[in-house]
């Protein structure tokens, strides 16, 4: 029962940050694609911050809950925003920018949550739910920082892999992009590495650095608040 209560409390804190992190990430891909000439996501109604449009029932809900319950690794995925790279004005170059838009959106949202955390930490005594809101804002920072760093891992089908694909010479680009066919195995490997702690260890320094940069960016606000 205590494990169940812990899961419920964790979901209550992380639910909103996770849903918005996913929604903004996917919508950013679509907006970037439309900017560079591909309206596919727009035509299919995916340029939305409504989480329902981006949730995959299995990948976003069932899989993360099952993995968190069983091995403590809440690994999941959203419904990918459709992008027809062939409709971009400069497909090879611009696919990298479309891919980067998702992690960039997470970094921006992490900054927003960091600002919220600083403001709430100052005003928390005035709110009945102050401690809960502070916990949610901290969750927002951590979720978005993790999504920013994780998605920049340079392996297809992750955004980092598509960025690398867009930067490589044509021959190497096609070979590197072919890793996409092994997507289930790539995800299985990432889950295994997360479960064993290797992935967290490998990314810990980058995660700390990204969080430190975000905190430094709030210096004017912290100085204003005294």
Order of alpha helices (4+ residues) and beta strands (2+ residues): alpha-alpha-alpha-alpha-alpha-alpha-alpha-alpha-alpha-alpha
